[in-house]
């Protein structure tokens, strides 16, 4: 029989002498205020009812508890607070069992840790991913987890934010048992009755004794502290997580909880929190487009990839990883063998690192086929062209695809810059042509720019977004222009960097300033990594249409004329020893820069790192505003997601448009107008930026528009 519940999202039902407490808050049973209140009331009721011998907490649907309710983010907290709920669950005088199926993440896992016993179904996913939002587990997670699994395993979970499967969680000691498949409620009830039959006591996680060897635990924490300081450079919350876990080792439980709360509130107040939360929501929004709302994707079961070079191989690996069979096309048998070897090399690397078995590799490679004949693509549902960045070469490929591919096959190009409308117009089925701009290495980089030409069918766009989901990529919808969203903006802030280099800042100072801001590398390191010849080809292609009044810095051309293309040639802006990916500054580059300054009649001056970043960011933000105004990006958040996932923009700053909002658009506009006194042609304020400042608005106000 059912007993009265205070709200509809937490149901209470007496099953013999067990009180079944079911969370029913679709879609993921998030821990909103009503759920927290319902859990608290259920435990109070169980303690007060002599007819209740034990409590079972379970989730309805496909989830135990997916975590915090994101609708409450950024709003004043509503009682009861989750730490109070967890403490009350743990203090219950009757055994509390958590039956975990599907995700138990963040606060959801903290609820389970506060229970006295935990049983997990095979598909359970347990994790504490708060670090991804600039936080730490704030409802006892930093104190209870180490008491069950030890400091090192707890920190690895929290600092990575990764999800553990049921078997791993059981092996670590996070759950007591892994059940077979079945109904989680029935499995939980059987387990609870078994515990009662055994006379199992209330067993509080706070009393677990895994941390008894304090010296060993502290040594493990110190090692992770050093690694974290290096890996999480510039991030606020990771070291706070380490500090909280050290508190679990050093302090009595209640004092540890108080420390956790203090550190949690410090994270909550950090500006990084705002940037990370924005990035979280922006990714969710970027995955939606007008076409995905109105059209169903076409079925995609077989993929074709034209080209087996670095990019084609990376795209192939992405598709194979998603379980899709791939047919690779190359111009001759020798090139095809190299293409297969490029794919094989990725998996061989995983085997060598122990992350894949030889059998698993063989099973994946069995989905790869290769051919030198385009006719092998007759059955492909979607073909991705990844050949040399030359319009005539790509048109020749698309003429073949038009000839051999079945009606309704999606024809995608991986071009970084070229006009996809012109490419689509070159064949008889422009409605099937779309841009899928992968970022290198394509099997690792998360960003996928989905470039939407004028004549493409809406269901082709929806298909591209569905493919991104299958490939576990972060998609962003982009319009057609030279460089789309990311590379168009990159070209502009790279121009700003080049101007600073010619005016007196060394490329090495600029790179360092950009790294200190939070990027993994600066623009000249990035040029060396990508290959200077790529940018050189683009500059030569654009030369006929370049405004003759525009400043053109020739330093990069001087390096390319010497064949210094970066890492692949052993020198670019930096010198690279054989096999090294880390370059050292090159005095000859400094000499070339000096010579170019003299040729251009520039008297060099010094720049502070702050001046460098003000110009670098102003150029990025200003061009971003133009991209939004022209609807190349649907919303400012699409620019942010592009830069966080494709260009190494520090996630904790949210993206360039969020960063602009955080420092204030009037400040950005004032900087641009000041820089315009030196170069009015380059530093023309974006009309959208001027308009937003005039009406006291920000970029965030435009993120609701579709």
Buried (B, 14 or more C-beta within 10 A) or exposed (E): EEBEBBBEBBBBBBBBBBBBBBBBBEEBBBBBBBBBBBBBBBBEBBBEBEEBBBBBBBBBBBBBBBBBBBEBEEEEEEEBBBBEBBBBBBBBEBBBBBBBBBBBBBBBBBBBBBBBBBBBBEBBBBBBBBBBBBBBBBBBBBBBBBBBBBBBBBBBBBBBBBBBBBEBBBBBBBBBEBBEEEEBBEBBBBBBBBBBEEEBEBBBBBEBEBBEEEEBBBEBBEEBBEBBEEEBEEBBBBBBBBBBBBBBBBBEBEEBBBBBBEBBEBBBEBEBBBBBBBBBBBBEBBBBBBBBEEBEBBEBEBBBBBBBBBBBBBBBBBBBBBEBBBBBBBEEEEBBEBBBEBBBEBBBEBBEEEEBEEEEBEEBEEBBEBBEEBEBBEEBBBBBBBBEBEBEEBBEBBEBBBEBBEEBBBBBBBBBBBBBBEBBBBBEBBBBBBBBBBBBBBBEBBBBBBBBBEEBBBBBBBBBBBBBBBBEBBBBBBBBBBBBBBBBBBBBBBBBBBBBBBBBBBBBBBBBBBBBBBBEBBBBBBBBBBBBBBBBBBBEBEEEEEEEEEBBBBBBBBBBEBEBBBBEBBBBBBBBEEEEEEBEEBEEBEEBBEEBBEEBEBEBEEBEBEBBBBBBBBBBBBBBBBBBBEEBBBBBBBBBBBBBBBBBBBBBBBBBBBBBBBBEBEEBBBBBBEBBEEBEEBBEBBEBBBEBBEEEEBBBEBBEEE
